Amino acid sequence: MLHSRGMRLGASLADTVIILNARAGTIRDLQPKEVEAQVREAFAGHTESVAVELVEGERFIAAIDKAAESEASTIIVGGGDGSASYAARKLIDSNRTLGVLPLGTMNLFARSLSIPADLNQALDILAKAEPARIDLGAVNGRIFHTLAGLGYFAEVARARAQVREDTNLPFGRYIAAARASLRAFVRPGILELTIDADGGRRDIETYALFIGNNRLSDGGFDRPRLDEGLLEVHYAEGADFGNRMQAAIDLLAGRWRENPAIQSFTAKTVTVRSRRPRLWVSVDGELTRLETPLRFECRAGALNVLMPAASDQRGAMA
């Protein structure tokens, strides 16, 4: 039982620490203090003690670092995929449990965790959620929860970073995401790569490659399971405008697995080689430059996360 409803407790004293990124899209669209109040209300009575922090920038990162070093058993991060990715890196291979409150634009991790984008629904589910262990991916040792991408995906991450602050319109992050995707779509570069995977080798030319942590569903970027211990590799061939347009249409229509220009396979480990000494990589939507070869692996059962209770899962499937 929460001892002092609404009280701000030090992270070292709280069993559950909730850290909200004040620059996350949903919080910027709404009133930050109202979101904070909703979070406090949702968790009242569900934990022995709770601390809620609404911070931004370096203070947000510092708050995650501090919580990871505290005695808190559960750390819930409210933000986008990049925020969740940073928290996962801090909590990997520990007994702490990570909760994901989707407040970003894409929220791919939350989708796979069956956490809805609606704030009230997400809070209701998280307040009753149960811990479960899932896999994480890694590229050159850098952890990712959903995917790491090259070519088009890296260009999208670069463009999003450039246009993210361009608009102050309500829900402007969706405009920024659309503009970023368009920029990346019209100027793809061709990558000449060699892929070594579970003893097999492929020499490819592609404008878009990404590697997911476990298999995607048939029609989107969510994943039916998060504990298969697998990587799934996808790459697109045929960089002419017609092929790229068809790939985009198939992706939006949820039939991209039927597109013969998009190749997919699974493996436990993957090495991507290039003539270039370094490549730009989008890691859970955050752009970074990594030395080649890129070595991918799946780290089975590496993270404890909050998953919807059985009753909420049945409700979602109904």
N, C-alpha and C positions, 0 to 999 in steps of 0.2 A: 504494500500500500504506500502511495506517495505521502510522505510525511508533511510536506508544506507545499500545497498545490500552487503552481506558478512560481515558486521560489527559484532563483538562479543559484544553483549549487556549484561549487568548485568541481572540476572534472575528477579530481582525485577522490572526492567524496561520493560520487554518483556511481550507481551500478550501470546505468544507461546514459551515454553521452550522445546528444543529437547536435550535429554541427551543420548549420545552414549557410550555403554560399550566397551572400547577399547580391552577387552579380549573376546568379543563375537566372535563366530566362523567365520562369514562372514567377519568381519573387520580384523581378523587375516589372513584370506585367501587372502584378497586384501591389498591395501595400505591404512592405516588408514586415512591419509590426503586426499586421493582421495575420500574416502567414505564421509568424512566430507564436502568436496567441493560439492559433488553430493547432499547432503542433503540441503546445503545452496541454491544451484541453484534451487532445486525443490520447495522450499517454498518462493522464491523471488516473491513478488507481490500477495501472497495469504493471508497474514496476515498483520496486522498493524505494528507489530514488532516481531522479532524472535531472540532468543538466541540459539546458538548451542554449546554444550560442549562435547568434546571427552575426557573421563576420565576412570580410571580403579580402581579396588579394593575398598578400603574404600572411595576414592574420588568419585567414582561412586555412592555409597550409600549416601554419604553426599550431593551430587548434587541433588539427588531425594528428600532428606529431605528438603533441602533449597528451592527447587522449590515448594514443597507442602506447604511451609509456606509463599510463596511469593504471589503477586497479579496476577500471571499468570492464565489465564482461561483454558489453554490447556497445558498439559505436555505429550510429546511424548517420549517414552523410546525405544531405540534401543538396543536389546539384545535378550536373550532367554526367555523361560517360567518362569524361576526363577526370572529374572529381572522384568518381567511384574507382577509377583505375589507380589513382594515387593512393587512396585508402587501402585498396587491395594489396598494393606493394608494401604498405606498412604492416599489414596484418597477416601476410602469407605465413603458412606453417606455424600459426599460433593457435591457442585455444580461444582467442577472442572471436566474437561474432560480428560480422559486418551487415548492417542494414542499408538498403538503398532506397532513398526517397526521390523519385524522378522529377526533377525540376528543370531539366535542360530541354534541348530541342529534339534530339533523336531518341535518347533514353533506350538504347538497344539492350543494355544489360538488364534494366528493369523489366522490359518486355519478356525476356527469357526467364526472369524470376517470377513472372505472372503478377507483377506489381502494376496496377493501372496508372495511367497518366493523370486521371482526375485526383486532385489533391485530397479531398475528403475520403474518397474510397481508398486511396493509397495509405493514408494514415490509419484508417480503420483496420486494414489488413495487417499493416506492420505492427500495430499495437498488440495483435493476437498471434503474430507469426512465430514459427518454430525454427530452430537452427538445423541446418543440414550442410554437409560437406560437398563441395563442388570442385571441378578442375579449373586450373588457370593455364593460359598459354604463356610462352616466353619467347622473345626474339633477342638473341645475343644477351640473354640474361634479364632483359627488361620485360616485366610482367604485363600481360594484357588479359582482360576478362572476356572480350568478345572477338575482336579481330585486329589484324595488322595488315595494311595495304600499301601497295606501290603504284606508281604511275598515276592513273586517274584519281585514286583515293588519296594519294599524297597531295595532288593538286587541289582537291576539294578542301583538305585540311588547311593548306596554305591560303587559299582564297577566303575561307571562312575567317581565318585570323585577320585578313586584311579588311574585310567588310563588316566584321562583327560590331564595330562601334560606329558604323556609318549612319545608322538610323536610330532615332529616338521614338519612332512610332510605336503604338501599342502592338504587342506581339511582333515587333520588328525582327526578332531573331528568325522567324520563318522566311521573311523577305531576304535576310542575309544568307540563310541556308540555300534558298533557291538561286540567288545570284552567284553564290560560290559554286554550286553544281553546274550552272550554265558556263561560267568561266572555265572550269576544268574540262567541261564537255567539248568546247570548241577548240581547245588547244592541247590535245593529247600528244605526248611524246612516245616514241617506241623504245621499249626496253628489250635488249637481247640478253636472255638469261638462260642459265643451266640449272635445272632443278633436280637434285638428288633426294629421293624419298624412299625409305625402306628398301634400299638396294637397287632401285630403278633410277634411270636417268632420262631427262627430257630436255632437249634444246628448243627454246621457244622464242618467239617475238610477240610481244604483247603490249597493249597500252593500259591494261588494268589487271592487277593481280592482288588477291588478298587471301589470307590464311586465317581461318576461323578456329576458335577454341571449341571443339566438338562440332557436330554437323548442324547445318541450318535446316529449317523446315523447308517444305517443297515450294512455298510461295512467299518467302520473306526473309528477314534477317533475325527472326527469333529462332530459338533452338529448343526442340522438344525435350532434349536431355542435356544435362550439364555435367555428367559423370561418366562419359563413354571412354575417356582416356585417349581421345583421338584428335588429330588436326584435320581440317578439311580445306583443301587447296582449290581455288577457283581462278581461272585466267581467261581473258577474252582475246580472241584472235580477230584479224581483219579490222584494221584501224581506219578504213575509209568511212566517210560520213554515213553512208547507208547502213553499214553494219553497226556502227555506234548507235544510230537512231533506233534500229530494231532492238538492239540489246537494252536500250533505255526503256522502250515500250514494253518489252517482255518483262523487265524487272518490275515496272509499275503494275503490270497486269498479273504478276505472280506466276508467270510461266517461263521464267528465265532458264530453268533446268531443261526445257525443251529446245532451247536455242543451240544449234549445232556449233556456233562460233564460241560458246562458253564451255570450257572444259573444266571438269571437277573430278577430284579423287581424294581419298583419305589416306592418312599415314600417321605413324606415331612420332616420327622425326622428319624434318625437312631442312635441306640446305639449299639456299638460293645463291648462285654465283653470278658475278657480273664482271665485265672488264673494268668497270668503274670502281675506284677504291672505296667510295662511300655512296650510299643511296638515301634519298629522302623517304621516310616511312611514316605513314599515319598509324599511330598506336592508340587504339580506342579514340580516334578522332583528334589526337594531339600530334602535331608534326615534330619529328625528330630526325636527325641525320645519323646513320649508323654505318660502321665499317663493314665491308663485305669480306668474306661471304656472310650472309645472314643465316643464322642457325636457329631454327624453330623447334620447340619441343612442347609437349603437353605435360603439365605437372599435376598428376592425378590427386584429387582430394586435398588440394593445397589450401583451400580457404573455407572457413565456416561462414555461412550467410543465413539471413532470415528469409524463410520461404513461407508462403501462405499456409495457414493451418488447413487441415484436411477438409473442413467444412467450407472454407473459402475456395479451395480448389474445385470442389464439387459444384459450388455455385457458379464458378467461372466456366465450367464445362457444360452447364445446363442450358 
